[in-house]
Amino acid sequence: MAFQRYVPKTAPKKTAKKEPVAVIKPTGYISFDAAALEELGIGEASHAVLYFDPQKKRIGVHFVGDGNEEGALKVSRRRSTVGVKAPGFFEEFRFVLEKPVRCPVRRDSRTGYAVVDARALTRRRGRRKA
């Protein structure tokens, strides 16, 4: 009797596109992953300006090429990520973080900002200190 070859039936691998994500750490560091870099086209931005929309609970990040903009923060680069350290931003808007939080990111077509969905973050109640 002749040998018969066994070829396992495997489904073709789906190359699902990874969703862009920002990781917000308790230290006030916002890190954008490689998928976010590709999706947002951050390129050679050296600084970022942060915005907050309290009604929709989202963070806007405007990446800029120089630090001359008012409120511009230095962007730090790693191998496949970029990040912005802004502990004052999280204090100003009363965010409370006890562990790193992963938030979806998208580009706002109207403003061009990277928009981080911050609904997963909790905010301290009460008024800001004067």
N, C-alpha and C positions, 0 to 999 in steps of 0.2 A: 504494500500500500504506500502511496506517495504522501509526503508531508504536505500539509496545507498551512499556509502562513496565516497567523492571526494578526490582524491590524485593529487595534482598539478604535472604537468609534468615539471621537471626541468632537465636541462642539467647537466651532471656530471661536477663537478668543476675541472677545469684544474689547475694543480699546475705548473704554468710556472716558470721556473728557472729565478731568478732575475739576470740581467746582472751586473757584477762588475762595480763600479763607484768610481771615486775619485772626491772630491770636493776641488777646489782650491779657497782660500779666498783672498781678497785684502790684508790681513795682511801678506801673504806669507806662510800660513799654508796649507799643502796638507793632506787631510783626506781621508782614505780608508774605505769604508763601509764594513758591515759584509759579503756580497757576495764576495767582493774583497779578504777579509781575507781568506775565504774558498777556493776560486779559486786559489789564489796565494800561499797558504800554508805558510804564514809568520811565524807562530809558535811563538817562543820565541825570535825573533830578538829584540835586544835592540837599535840598531843603523841602520842608512841608509846612503848610499852614493848616491848623485844625479848626473845625467848626462843629457846632452841636445844634441839632434840631430837637427841642424838647417835646414838641407835639408828636412827632413820628418816632422819637427815640432812636435817632441815627446820628452817626458821626461822619462828617465830611472831611476828606483829606485832599487838599490841593497841593500837588507836587509841583515845585518850582525849581528853576535852574540856579537861582542865587539866593543869598540870605538877606537881600535888601528889603524884602517884603516885611510889613509889620507883622510881628508874631511868628516869623519863620523859625522853625526848629530844624536842627541838623539831622539829616537822614544817615543812618548807619547801614552799611552793606555787609552782608555775609556771603557765603558761597551762592546760595540760591534764594536768599530772602533779603528784604530790606525792612528796616524798622525805624520807629520814631519814639524817643523817650520823652514822655510828657506827664510826669506825675502831677504837676500843677494843674493841668487840664482836668484830670480826674478829681482833684480836690475841689476845683472851682465849681464843677457840676455835680459834686457830692456822690460820685460813684463809689460803691463798696465792693471790693474784690477780695475774695479769700483764696481763690485758686485761679489758674489760667482759664480763660473762656474763649472758645472758638466761635467766631461770628462770620456769617456769609458776607462777601464783598461783591459789589458790582459798580459799574461806571454809570454815573448820572449823565444821561444824554443832553440835558439842558445846561448844566454847569460844567461838565467834564470832570467833576470831582470823583474820587474813589469814595463810595458810600458804604460804611460799615453798619450793618444792622445790629443795633445795641439793645434790642429788646430783651436779650438774655441777661443783661447786666442789671444789678439792683442799685437803686439810688437811696441815699440817706434822706429821711423825711425832714421837713422843717425848712426854715429860711437860711440863706447864706449869712455868714457872719459879716458884719460891715467893716 
